Amino acid sequence: MRIAMIGGGYVGLVSAACFAEFGTEVRVVETHPGRLAALREGRIPIYEPGLDRLVADNTTAGRLSFGDDIAHAVDGAEAVFIAVGTPTRRGDGHADLTYVHEAADQVARALTAHAVVVTKSTVPVGTGRKVAEILRRTRPDLDFDVASNPEFLREGSAIGDFMRPDRVVIGIDTDAPGGGERAREILHRLYRPLYLIEAPILFTSLESAELIKYASNAFLAMKVTFINEMADLCERVGADVHEIARGMGLDNRIGRKFLHAGPGFGGSCFPKDTRALVAIAEEAGAPSRLIETTIAVNEARKEAMAGRLIEACGGSVAGLTVGVLGLTFKPETDDMRDASSIPILHRLAEAGAILRAYDPAGMEAARPLLPEGVIYCTDGLDAARGADALLVLTEWNEFRAIPPVKLRDLMAGVVVVDLRNVFDPAAMAAAGMRYRGIGR
């Protein structure tokens, strides 16, 4: 079986490599010259554990290839996936579908035989039908089907999520000739390896598939925001948010995942998708007040986090050296999009702090987004060396392994503000550190 993947970014590259691992021939179209050159040379332009090996193995096996010629990529392809960017549109929060529409037009011009055109990008309700409209307008003679196949990949564990998914959602246009059965058959065959491990594969309407993605991310964002508010309450009443989260999570109706208090959510999905869902709901006349509030609470939280460190330092950080552990929005990624470190470190810099920062993967991506005066360090201990205070922003595992006594020996001061609850409060106290976590 042969498919084409339009877009070699995060979603497109991970999906292409995993489909190739299933035994499918995948031709990836990437028009960005730098990214295409890197992929052809075997260099992975994104950080994702295990992806470099998967790409290398399948490229060597001849199942995965990269180019910028759409006509070549779609020749003989039974399915063409559109996996291009859908950034937030300026001014109204909607997803910008410019790249999706351009890809649909180019695919229509290049196809010479039937194929199912699948939106893999996160797109608003109605996009699948708009893609079908573009295909028909560009090529009235074209024989095609459309489908929606949203991705549910978590950065840092995307390969495992693809290979052993909680579910695969496939939206079919049942109004198409034949009720969309050709699309169903092709995608059923493509995902056959997952049927063999009994992964849940859900066929829905186009509109339902498109909305499931947004609804899922918005619900998880609300869950994160909820436990953050509970963490604030815990601090006021003397409770422990870890115990609250465990007690809640043992209820199967709630579950334990995404009940981890912190400085607010960020990344490529939650901020963008919650804003897009608010715009979709408003336009449809069914406003989503819960999501609107979630966005507002999350943004306010990130803005307020720097104040915790300033307070712990006696009300001022002017002239103080602050060591910073972690910059990315979560561990196991180099993604800095909407990372809480951005507003926090800008506020600390404005307050006069000298910032020494380290992140295992994200420092290159962080440089253009953070204050110019940030000093980038070689490791976590280097960031802590000579610091008057230490700030933990990302819960990389290597930070958990740092002994509190080692920090006490390296630092000039004793203040540790841990916005990810990486360290044990008792061990910190025993080492003579003045420790403050989240919700504890």
HUFENDA-V522033 format. One record per residue. N is the residue number from 1. RES is the residue in three letters. NEAR is the number of other ideal C-beta (glycine too) atoms within 10 Angstrom. D_FIRST is the distance of its C-alpha to the first C-alpha in whole Angstrom. Layout:
N_RES_NEAR_D_FIRST + N_RES_NEAR_D_FIRST
This chain:
1_MET_16_0 + 2_ARG_16_4 + 3_ILE_27_7 + 4_ALA_27_11 + 5_MET_29_13 + 6_ILE_29_17 + 7_GLY_26_19 + 8_GLY_25_20 + 9_GLY_17_22 + 10_TYR_22_23 + 11_VAL_23_20 + 12_GLY_24_18 + 13_LEU_27_18 + 14_VAL_24_18 + 15_SER_23_15 + 16_ALA_32_13 + 17_ALA_29_14 + 18_CYS_22_14 + 19_PHE_24_10 + 20_ALA_25_10 + 21_GLU_20_12 + 22_PHE_17_10 + 23_GLY_12_8 + 24_THR_21_5 + 25_GLU_18_6 + 26_VAL_26_9 + 27_ARG_25_11 + 28_VAL_27_15 + 29_VAL_30_17 + 30_GLU_25_21 + 31_THR_18_24 + 32_HIS_14_26 + 33_PRO_9_28 + 34_GLY_9_29 + 35_ARG_19_26 + 36_LEU_18_24 + 37_ALA_13_26 + 38_ALA_17_26 + 39_LEU_23_22 + 40_ARG_13_22 + 41_GLU_8_25 + 42_GLY_11_24 + 43_ARG_11_26 + 44_ILE_17_25 + 45_PRO_16_27 + 46_ILE_19_27 + 47_TYR_20_28 + 48_GLU_24_26 + 49_PRO_15_27 + 50_GLY_13_24 + 51_LEU_18_22 + 52_ASP_15_23 + 53_ARG_12_22 + 54_LEU_22_19 + 55_VAL_24_18 + 56_ALA_14_20 + 57_ASP_14_18 + 58_ASN_23_15 + 59_THR_17_16 + 60_THR_10_18 + 61_ALA_12_15 + 62_GLY_9_13 + 63_ARG_20_10 + 64_LEU_25_12 + 65_SER_17_14 + 66_PHE_23_17 + 67_GLY_16_19 + 68_ASP_14_21 + 69_ASP_12_19 + 70_ILE_20_18 + 71_ALA_13_17 + 72_HIS_14_15 + 73_ALA_25_13 + 74_VAL_26_12 + 75_ASP_15_12 + 76_GLY_15_9 + 77_ALA_23_8 + 78_GLU_20_7 + 79_ALA_24_9 + 80_VAL_25_12 + 81_PHE_31_14 + 82_ILE_29_18 + 83_ALA_29_19 + 84_VAL_25_22 + 85_GLY_17_26 + 86_THR_24_28 + 87_PRO_13_31 + 88_THR_16_34 + 89_ARG_15_36 + 90_ARG_8_40 + 91_GLY_6_42 + 92_ASP_13_41 + 93_GLY_17_38 + 94_HIS_18_35 + 95_ALA_24_32 + 96_ASP_15_32 + 97_LEU_22_29 + 98_THR_13_29 + 99_TYR_18_26 + 100_VAL_25_24 + 101_HIS_17_26 + 102_GLU_15_26 + 103_ALA_26_22 + 104_ALA_27_21 + 105_ASP_16_24 + 106_GLN_18_22 + 107_VAL_29_18 + 108_ALA_21_20 + 109_ARG_14_22 + 110_ALA_20_19 + 111_LEU_23_16 + 112_THR_11_17 + 113_ALA_12_15 + 114_HIS_13_14 + 115_ALA_26_12 + 116_VAL_26_13 + 117_VAL_28_15 + 118_VAL_27_16 + 119_THR_28_19 + 120_LYS_21_18 + 121_SER_27_22 + 122_THR_22_25 + 123_VAL_24_26 + 124_PRO_20_29 + 125_VAL_19_29 + 126_GLY_16_29 + 127_THR_24_26 + 128_GLY_23_23 + 129_ARG_16_26 + 130_LYS_17_27 + 131_VAL_29_23 + 132_ALA_19_23 + 133_GLU_14_27 + 134_ILE_20_26 + 135_LEU_22_23 + 136_ARG_13_25 + 137_ARG_11_28 + 138_THR_15_26 + 139_ARG_16_25 + 140_PRO_8_26 + 141_ASP_5_24 + 142_LEU_17_21 + 143_ASP_12_19 + 144_PHE_21_17 + 145_ASP_25_17 + 146_VAL_26_18 + 147_ALA_26_18 + 148_SER_29_19 + 149_ASN_24_18 + 150_PRO_23_21 + 151_GLU_22_21 + 152_PHE_17_23 + 153_LEU_20_23 + 154_ARG_13_27 + 155_GLU_24_28 + 156_GLY_18_28 + 157_SER_15_26 + 158_ALA_26_23 + 159_ILE_19_21 + 160_GLY_14_22 + 161_ASP_17_22 + 162_PHE_21_19 + 163_MET_15_18 + 164_ARG_11_21 + 165_PRO_18_21 + 166_ASP_9_24 + 167_ARG_12_22 + 168_VAL_19_19 + 169_VAL_21_20 + 170_ILE_21_18 + 171_GLY_27_21 + 172_ILE_26_20 + 173_ASP_21_22 + 174_THR_15_24 + 175_ASP_11_26 + 176_ALA_18_23 + 177_PRO_10_23 + 178_GLY_11_22 + 179_GLY_12_23 + 180_GLY_22_19 + 181_GLU_14_18 + 182_ARG_19_15 + 183_ALA_28_14 + 184_ARG_18_15 + 185_GLU_14_13 + 186_ILE_20_9 + 187_LEU_24_11 + 188_HIS_14_12 + 189_ARG_13_9 + 190_LEU_21_8 + 191_TYR_18_11 + 192_ARG_14_12 + 193_PRO_15_13 + 194_LEU_18_16 + 195_TYR_12_17 + 196_LEU_8_17 + 197_ILE_9_20 + 198_GLU_7_21 + 199_ALA_15_21 + 200_PRO_10_22 + 201_ILE_16_19 + 202_LEU_12_22 + 203_PHE_18_21 + 204_THR_16_24 + 205_SER_16_25 + 206_LEU_26_24 + 207_GLU_16_27 + 208_SER_16_27 + 209_ALA_23_24 + 210_GLU_25_26 + 211_LEU_19_29 + 212_ILE_18_28 + 213_LYS_24_27 + 214_TYR_26_30 + 215_ALA_15_32 + 216_SER_17_31 + 217_ASN_24_32 + 218_ALA_23_35 + 219_PHE_14_36 + 220_LEU_17_35 + 221_ALA_23_37 + 222_MET_21_40 + 223_LYS_19_40 + 224_VAL_19_40 + 225_THR_24_43 + 226_PHE_16_45 + 227_ILE_22_45 + 228_ASN_23_46 + 229_GLU_13_49 + 230_MET_18_50 + 231_ALA_24_50 + 232_ASP_14_53 + 233_LEU_13_55 + 234_CYS_21_55 + 235_GLU_17_57 + 236_ARG_7_59 + 237_VAL_6_60 + 238_GLY_7_59 + 239_ALA_15_56 + 240_ASP_16_53 + 241_VAL_23_50 + 242_HIS_18_48 + 243_GLU_12_50 + 244_ILE_18_49 + 245_ALA_21_46 + 246_ARG_12_46 + 247_GLY_11_48 + 248_MET_17_46 + 249_GLY_15_42 + 250_LEU_10_43 + 251_ASP_9_43 + 252_ASN_7_40 + 253_ARG_5_40 + 254_ILE_13_40 + 255_GLY_12_38 + 256_ARG_13_39 + 257_LYS_9_36 + 258_PHE_17_37 + 259_LEU_21_41 + 260_HIS_18_42 + 261_ALA_25_45 + 262_GLY_26_44 + 263_PRO_26_45 + 264_GLY_26_43 + 265_PHE_28_39 + 266_GLY_23_37 + 267_GLY_20_34 + 268_SER_20_31 + 269_CYS_25_31 + 270_PHE_24_34 + 271_PRO_21_36 + 272_LYS_20_34 + 273_ASP_24_32 + 274_THR_26_36 + 275_ARG_20_37 + 276_ALA_26_35 + 277_LEU_26_35 + 278_VAL_23_39 + 279_ALA_18_38 + 280_ILE_20_36 + 281_ALA_18_39 + 282_GLU_15_42 + 283_GLU_14_40 + 284_ALA_11_39 + 285_GLY_6_43 + 286_ALA_8_42 + 287_PRO_12_43 + 288_SER_19_42 + 289_ARG_9_45 + 290_LEU_12_44 + 291_ILE_24_41 + 292_GLU_16_44 + 293_THR_12_46 + 294_THR_24_43 + 295_ILE_21_42 + 296_ALA_11_46 + 297_VAL_15_47 + 298_ASN_24_44 + 299_GLU_14_45 + 300_ALA_10_49 + 301_ARG_21_48 + 302_LYS_21_47 + 303_GLU_15_50 + 304_ALA_15_52 + 305_MET_22_51 + 306_ALA_25_53 + 307_GLY_14_56 + 308_ARG_18_55 + 309_LEU_25_56 + 310_ILE_20_59 + 311_GLU_13_60 + 312_ALA_17_60 + 313_CYS_21_61 + 314_GLY_9_65 + 315_GLY_9_64 + 316_SER_12_63 + 317_VAL_26_60 + 318_ALA_11_62 + 319_GLY_9_62 + 320_LEU_22_61 + 321_THR_21_58 + 322_VAL_27_55 + 323_GLY_30_52 + 324_VAL_31_49 + 325_LEU_31_46 + 326_GLY_29_42 + 327_LEU_30_41 + 328_THR_29_38 + 329_PHE_28_37 + 330_LYS_20_36 + 331_PRO_19_35 + 332_GLU_19_32 + 333_THR_26_32 + 334_ASP_18_33 + 335_ASP_23_33 + 336_MET_24_36 + 337_ARG_19_36 + 338_ASP_20_38 + 339_ALA_30_39 + 340_SER_26_43 + 341_SER_28_44 + 342_ILE_19_44 + 343_PRO_20_47 + 344_ILE_26_49 + 345_LEU_26_49 + 346_HIS_17_50 + 347_ARG_20_53 + 348_LEU_26_54 + 349_ALA_19_54 + 350_GLU_10_56 + 351_ALA_17_59 + 352_GLY_11_59 + 353_ALA_27_57 + 354_ILE_19_56 + 355_LEU_23_53 + 356_ARG_20_51 + 357_ALA_25_47 + 358_TYR_25_45 + 359_ASP_26_41 + 360_PRO_20_39 + 361_ALA_21_36 + 362_GLY_26_37 + 363_MET_18_40 + 364_GLU_12_39 + 365_ALA_20_37 + 366_ALA_21_40 + 367_ARG_13_43 + 368_PRO_8_42 + 369_LEU_15_43 + 370_LEU_23_46 + 371_PRO_15_49 + 372_GLU_7_50 + 373_GLY_10_53 + 374_VAL_21_50 + 375_ILE_14_50 + 376_TYR_18_47 + 377_CYS_19_48 + 378_THR_9_46 + 379_ASP_14_46 + 380_GLY_25_47 + 381_LEU_16_50 + 382_ASP_16_51 + 383_ALA_27_50 + 384_ALA_26_53 + 385_ARG_18_56 + 386_GLY_14_59 + 387_ALA_23_57 + 388_ASP_18_60 + 389_ALA_25_57 + 390_LEU_28_53 + 391_LEU_30_51 + 392_VAL_26_47 + 393_LEU_27_45 + 394_THR_28_41 + 395_GLU_18_41 + 396_TRP_24_39 + 397_ASN_10_40 + 398_GLU_13_42 + 399_PHE_22_45 + 400_ARG_12_45 + 401_ALA_10_46 + 402_ILE_19_49 + 403_PRO_11_52 + 404_PRO_20_55 + 405_VAL_14_58 + 406_LYS_14_56 + 407_LEU_24_55 + 408_ARG_17_59 + 409_ASP_12_60 + 410_LEU_18_58 + 411_MET_20_59 + 412_ALA_13_62 + 413_GLY_18_62 + 414_VAL_16_61 + 415_VAL_21_59 + 416_VAL_29_55 + 417_VAL_23_53 + 418_ASP_24_50 + 419_LEU_25_48 + 420_ARG_23_45 + 421_ASN_20_47 + 422_VAL_20_46 + 423_PHE_23_50 + 424_ASP_15_52 + 425_PRO_17_55 + 426_ALA_10_57 + 427_ALA_13_56 + 428_MET_21_57 + 429_ALA_12_60 + 430_ALA_12_61 + 431_ALA_19_60 + 432_GLY_12_63 + 433_MET_21_60 + 434_ARG_14_60 + 435_TYR_22_57 + 436_ARG_18_55 + 437_GLY_24_52 + 438_ILE_24_50 + 439_GLY_22_52 + 440_ARG_18_54
